[in-house]
Amino acid sequence: MGLSRIVVKFGGSSLADGSKISKAAETIVKEAEKGTEIAVVVSAMGRTTDHLIATAEEACGGNVSGRDLDDIMSMGERTSARIFTAALKSKGLKSRLVDPSDPEWPIITDGSFTKAKPILHLCDAAIKTYIQPLLERGIIPVVPGFIGRTQGGAITTMGRGGSDVTALVLARGLQADQVILVTDVEGIRTADPKLVKGTRKLDEVSVDVLVGLTDTGAKFIHKKALKYKSPSIDIKVIKNTSGNLRSEGTIIRGCLPRNMVVDTHPRPVMAVTVVGKAISESPKVIYRVLKRVRESRAEILGMSINQNSLILYLPITGASERLLEDIHSIVVEEETAIAMALRRDLALIKVRDVGLEETPGVISDIADALRSSSINIYGIFTITSSVILFVDQKDKDRAIHLVKDAVKANSS
């Protein structure tokens, strides 16, 4: 695919010392020689930010304010940007340092120090006004990642993954062809190679799948940043030793909703419970039940297994009665199974928002809101930025309203 405009972000491991910075700058030189318009985003060198935080906390006895800490932390990225700009100039390229002290600074955020969020319409306007003309004149802007500035001029930082956010917001404003993340891995793999042998690189992955991987603590991109990915702009993850921005890596496609989304299933749901002796240690029972569900083409909306029970949440259809009879026959035939229980007329409610399952107290807030209105929860799951819960069908509309209010109140 031809690339005419890209945003390249270098992580801290790619900028750990002068030699690595020089190699990173050389990859920009090679791509610029092809006529590609490039904007560069840099992280702090190595573990500079951790050192700055520790030093500030020690010096201030742990009482440093968020506003002061943001100003201190910003120095890591701002220093990287200065060095990287100088490196590009030393290699004959036209480059411009873009610093939050400049009137042309493009990343405008709210005033939530240490966890600021970009104000996208202001960012878009500033990027088009100040950054896009640089690219059109053949000048490579170098932007320190992770940093924002309020409308009042205060320095902010955007927390973990902030440099990725910077790159994706820039790409959005520039309508770039691609965002390239230069990291210490050659791409996204089927498992963490530090933990599992024989992993392989994924050539392509969707954002929906990737969020599940980032839930496990994988560090190639912070899932918070994925909220700012435009659906039309792909991300490529490549290794910093490749020396070529066009080297193969992993392409990330798709996008996530930027705001909370609440979905429900169109059909009433039933919870089928199989109880027995050490059900979790009886793969034959579990296999037979799941095989029968698959043969019936029923959609499994949720499933939980503990030592003595298997619970399946399934939509109620015209084929449900026959499926229940078949599951019951398995219970009768298998020695480790004892009985089957059924709860009908449940409603599935699914709340999706990036990082929702990592929001402290969100589950208790949802549970408290429903409890206060005498609505019982018959099942709840958290996975990949979603909370899924099952309530009585008659309570569905009230529950949706209460859940929305609880999540909004928690995140505000």
C-alpha positions in Angstrom: 0.0 0.0 0.0 1.3 3.4 -0.9 1.8 5.8 2.0 1.8 9.5 1.5 1.3 10.7 5.1 2.2 8.8 8.3 2.6 9.4 12.0 5.5 7.5 13.5 5.7 7.0 17.3 8.9 5.8 19.0 8.6 4.2 22.4 11.0 4.7 25.2 12.9 1.5 24.5 13.6 2.7 21.0 15.2 6.0 22.4 17.1 4.6 25.3 20.4 6.1 24.3 22.1 8.2 21.7 22.9 5.2 19.4 19.3 4.1 19.4 18.0 7.6 18.8 20.4 7.9 15.8 19.1 4.6 14.4 15.5 5.7 14.9 16.2 9.0 13.1 17.8 7.1 10.2 14.5 5.2 9.7 12.8 8.5 9.3 15.5 9.6 6.8 14.9 6.5 4.6 11.2 7.0 4.5 11.4 10.8 3.9 13.6 10.1 0.9 10.6 8.3 -0.6 8.6 11.5 -0.5 6.4 10.5 2.5 5.1 13.2 4.7 6.0 12.3 8.3 5.0 13.5 11.8 7.0 12.0 14.6 5.9 11.4 18.2 8.5 10.5 20.8 8.3 9.0 24.3 10.7 9.7 27.1 14.1 8.0 26.8 14.2 4.6 28.5 12.8 4.9 32.1 13.2 8.7 32.4 9.6 9.3 33.5 9.8 6.7 36.3 13.0 8.4 37.5 11.4 11.9 37.4 8.4 10.7 39.4 10.5 9.0 42.0 12.8 12.0 42.4 9.9 14.4 42.7 8.1 12.3 45.2 11.2 11.9 47.3 12.0 15.6 47.2 8.5 16.6 48.1 7.9 14.0 50.7 5.2 12.4 48.7 3.2 15.7 48.6 3.8 16.9 45.1 0.7 18.3 43.4 -0.8 16.8 40.3 -0.1 20.1 38.4 3.5 20.2 39.5 4.0 16.5 38.8 2.7 16.9 35.2 5.1 19.8 34.6 7.9 17.7 35.9 7.0 14.5 34.0 6.6 16.4 30.8 10.4 17.0 30.8 11.1 13.4 29.7 9.2 13.7 26.4 10.2 17.3 25.8 13.9 16.3 26.2 13.5 13.4 23.8 11.8 15.6 21.2 14.7 18.1 21.4 17.3 15.4 20.9 15.3 13.7 18.1 14.8 17.0 16.3 18.5 17.7 16.4 19.3 14.2 15.2 17.1 14.7 12.1 18.7 18.0 11.4 22.1 16.5 11.6 21.1 14.0 9.0 20.0 16.7 6.6 16.3 16.8 7.1 14.1 19.8 7.7 12.6 19.3 11.2 10.6 21.4 13.7 10.4 20.8 17.4 6.8 21.3 18.6 6.7 22.0 22.3 3.8 22.7 24.6 5.3 26.1 25.3 4.7 27.0 21.6 1.5 28.9 20.6 1.2 26.2 17.8 0.9 23.3 20.3 -1.7 20.9 18.9 -2.8 18.6 21.8 -5.4 20.5 23.9 -6.8 18.6 26.9 -9.0 19.1 29.9 -7.5 20.0 33.3 -7.4 16.5 34.8 -3.8 16.5 35.9 -2.0 13.1 35.4 -5.0 11.7 33.5 -6.0 14.4 31.1 -8.1 13.7 28.1 -7.8 15.4 24.7 -10.5 17.8 23.6 -10.8 16.4 20.1 -12.4 19.2 18.2 -9.8 21.6 19.6 -7.0 19.2 18.7 -8.3 18.7 15.2 -8.4 22.5 14.6 -4.9 23.1 16.0 -3.4 20.1 14.0 -4.9 21.3 10.7 -3.8 24.9 11.4 -0.3 24.3 12.7 1.0 20.8 12.0 -0.5 20.0 8.6 1.2 23.0 6.9 4.6 21.8 8.2 4.2 18.5 6.5 3.0 20.1 3.3 6.3 22.2 3.3 8.4 19.1 3.7 9.2 19.8 7.4 9.0 16.9 9.9 7.4 18.0 13.1 8.6 16.2 16.3 5.9 16.1 19.0 6.6 15.0 22.5 4.0 12.3 23.3 2.0 11.9 26.6 1.7 15.7 27.1 -1.2 18.0 26.7 -1.9 21.6 27.5 -5.1 23.1 28.8 -6.8 26.1 27.2 -5.5 28.1 30.1 -1.9 27.1 29.3 -1.2 24.5 32.0 0.9 21.5 31.2 -0.9 18.2 31.6 -0.1 14.5 31.0 -2.4 11.8 29.8 -1.3 8.8 31.9 -0.1 5.4 30.7 -0.4 5.0 27.0 -0.4 8.8 26.6 2.2 8.8 23.8 0.0 6.4 21.8 -2.9 8.7 22.4 -0.8 11.6 21.0 0.0 9.6 17.8 -3.6 8.6 17.2 -5.0 12.1 17.8 -2.4 13.5 15.4 -3.2 10.9 12.8 -6.9 11.7 13.1 -6.3 15.5 12.6 -3.9 14.9 9.7 -6.0 12.3 8.1 -2.9 10.2 7.9 -2.7 6.9 5.9 -1.2 5.0 8.8 0.2 5.2 12.4 3.4 3.2 12.9 4.3 2.3 16.4 8.0 1.4 16.7 8.5 -0.8 19.7 10.8 -3.5 21.1 8.7 -6.3 19.6 8.4 -7.2 16.0 4.6 -7.2 16.1 1.7 -8.7 18.1 2.2 -12.4 18.8 -0.1 -15.3 19.7 1.2 -15.2 23.3 3.9 -13.5 25.3 7.1 -15.0 24.1 8.6 -14.4 27.5 6.1 -16.8 29.0 5.3 -19.2 26.1 7.5 -20.9 23.6 6.7 -21.3 19.9 4.6 -18.1 19.5 4.0 -16.6 16.1 3.5 -13.1 14.8 0.0 -12.1 13.8 -0.1 -10.3 10.5 -3.3 -8.6 11.2 -5.7 -8.2 14.2 -8.9 -6.3 14.8 -9.3 -3.8 17.6 -12.0 -5.9 19.2 -9.7 -8.8 19.4 -6.8 -6.6 20.5 -8.6 -5.2 23.5 -8.9 -8.8 24.9 -5.1 -9.1 24.6 -4.4 -5.8 26.2 -6.6 -6.9 29.1 -3.9 -9.5 29.9 -1.3 -6.8 30.4 0.4 -7.0 27.0 2.4 -3.8 26.5 2.5 -3.2 22.7 -0.2 -0.5 22.9 -2.4 0.7 25.8 -6.0 0.0 25.2 -7.0 3.5 26.4 -5.3 4.8 23.3 -7.4 2.6 21.0 -10.4 4.7 21.9 -8.8 7.5 19.7 -8.2 5.3 16.7 -10.0 6.4 13.6 -11.7 3.5 11.7 -10.1 4.5 8.4 -6.5 4.7 9.8 -4.6 1.5 10.4 -1.9 1.0 13.0 1.2 -1.0 12.3 3.4 -2.3 15.1 7.0 -3.0 14.1 10.3 -3.7 15.9 12.8 -1.0 16.4 15.7 -3.0 15.0 14.1 -3.5 11.6 15.6 -0.2 10.4 12.7 0.2 7.9 9.3 1.7 8.5 7.9 -0.4 5.7 9.0 -3.7 7.3 6.4 -6.2 8.1 4.7 -6.1 11.5 1.2 -6.4 12.8 -1.6 -4.3 11.3 -4.4 -3.2 13.6 -7.7 -2.5 11.9 -11.1 -1.3 13.1 -12.1 1.0 16.0 -13.8 1.1 19.3 -16.8 3.2 20.4 -15.5 6.5 22.0 -18.4 6.6 24.4 -20.3 4.2 26.6 -22.6 1.8 24.6 -25.4 -0.2 26.2 -26.8 -3.2 24.3 -29.5 -5.7 25.1 -30.3 -9.1 23.5 -33.5 -9.0 21.5 -34.7 -12.3 23.0 -35.5 -13.3 26.6 -32.7 -15.4 28.1 -32.6 -18.6 30.2 -30.0 -19.7 32.7 -29.4 -23.5 32.6 -27.5 -24.8 35.6 -26.0 -28.3 35.7 -25.0 -29.3 39.2 -23.0 -32.3 40.3 -19.8 -33.6 42.0 -16.7 -31.8 40.9 -18.2 -30.7 37.6 -15.2 -28.6 36.8 -13.1 -31.8 36.9 -15.5 -33.6 34.6 -14.5 -32.6 31.1 -16.9 -35.3 29.6 -20.0 -33.7 31.1 -18.9 -30.2 30.0 -18.0 -31.4 26.5 -21.3 -33.2 26.0 -23.4 -30.3 27.1 -21.4 -27.8 25.0 -21.5 -30.1 22.0 -25.3 -30.4 22.3 -25.7 -26.6 22.6 -23.5 -26.2 19.4 -25.5 -28.8 17.5 -28.7 -26.9 18.4 -27.1 -23.7 17.1 -28.0 -21.9 20.3 -25.9 -18.8 21.0 -24.0 -19.0 24.3 -24.4 -15.5 25.8 -22.4 -16.3 28.9 -21.0 -19.2 30.8 -19.6 -19.9 34.2 -18.0 -23.0 35.8 -17.1 -23.6 39.4 -16.3 -26.8 41.2 -19.8 -28.2 41.4 -21.8 -26.4 38.7 -21.9 -25.3 35.0 -24.2 -22.4 34.2 -25.1 -21.5 30.6 -27.0 -18.3 29.6 -28.9 -19.0 26.3 -31.6 -17.2 24.3 -35.0 -18.7 24.5 -36.1 -19.9 21.0 -38.5 -22.4 19.5 -35.8 -25.1 19.9 -35.1 -24.4 23.6 -37.5 -27.1 24.9 -35.8 -29.8 22.9 -32.4 -28.6 24.0 -33.3 -28.6 27.6 -34.5 -32.2 27.3 -31.2 -33.2 25.7 -29.2 -31.5 28.4 -31.3 -33.2 31.0 -30.7 -36.6 29.4 -26.9 -36.0 29.7 -27.4 -35.2 33.4 -29.2 -38.5 33.9 -26.6 -40.5 32.0 -23.5 -39.0 33.6 -22.5 -40.2 37.2 -20.8 -36.9 38.1 -24.0 -34.9 37.3 -26.8 -34.7 39.8 -29.5 -32.4 38.5 -30.4 -29.5 36.2 -32.1 -26.2 37.2 -33.6 -23.6 34.9 -34.4 -19.9 35.3 -36.4 -18.3 32.5 -37.2 -14.8 31.3 -34.0 -13.1 32.0 -32.7 -10.1 30.1 -29.1 -9.6 29.0 -27.6 -6.0 29.4 -24.1 -5.3 28.0 -22.2 -2.1 28.8 -19.2 -1.4 26.7 -16.6 1.3 27.3 -12.8 1.3 26.9 -11.2 0.3 30.2 -14.6 -0.2 31.9 -13.6 -3.4 33.7 -10.5 -1.6 35.1 -12.6 1.3 36.5 -12.4 1.0 40.3 -15.8 0.4 41.9 -17.8 0.1 38.7 -19.2 -3.3 39.5 -20.2 -2.4 43.1 -21.7 0.9 41.7 -23.8 -1.1 39.2 -24.8 -3.7 41.9 -25.7 -1.0 44.5 -27.8 0.9 41.9 -29.8 -2.2 41.1 -30.0 -3.3 44.7 -31.5 0.0 45.8 -34.3 -0.5 43.3 -34.8 -4.2 44.4 -33.5 -5.5 41.1 -31.6 -8.8 41.4 -28.6 -9.8 39.3 -28.7 -13.4 38.1 -25.2 -13.3 36.5 -22.4 -10.8 35.8 -19.2 -11.0 33.7 -16.4 -8.5 33.0 -14.3 -9.0 29.9 -12.6 -6.9 27.2 -13.9 -3.5 28.3 -17.4 -4.8 28.8 -19.7 -5.6 31.7 -22.5 -8.2 31.0 -25.3 -8.8 33.4 -28.5 -10.7 33.5 -31.6 -9.4 35.3 -35.3 -10.3 35.3 -36.9 -9.5 31.9 -39.6 -7.4 33.6 -36.9 -5.2 35.1 -34.9 -4.7 31.9 -35.8 -1.1 31.1 -35.3 0.2 34.7 -32.1 -1.7 34.9 -30.7 -0.1 31.7 -31.4 3.3 33.0 -29.9 2.6 36.4 -26.7 1.0 34.9 -26.1 3.9 32.6 -26.4 6.4 35.4 -24.1 4.3 37.7 -21.4 4.0 35.1 -21.5 7.7 34.1 -21.3 8.7 37.8 -18.3 6.5 38.3 -16.4 7.8 35.4 -17.1 11.5 35.9 
